[in-house]
Amino acid sequence: MDPWLISLLVGLVLNVVSYLLLPKPKQNKPESARNMDDPTAEAGREIPVVFGTMTVQSLNVLWYGDKTMLTYKVNA
């Protein structure tokens, strides 16, 4: 084979590999998925079961305990 044909094939292969390794652009979330980031209380929504320690996004809050309100009196 001719040396120019080999360099042409190597260049073509490198271009294809670099195209495949490009980072993909992030797609925007639909509006309905953005609303699910806040805790809600909806019937029929899945309740995640967690084993261990991890952060759970988009909680379905059914009850939140130990809510207390403290009032302080400040002398100015």
Buried (B, 14 or more C-beta within 10 A) or exposed (E): EEEEEEEEEEEEEEEEEEEEEEEEEEEEEEEEEEEBEEEEEEEEEEEEEEEEEEEEEBBBEEEEEEEEEEEEEEEE
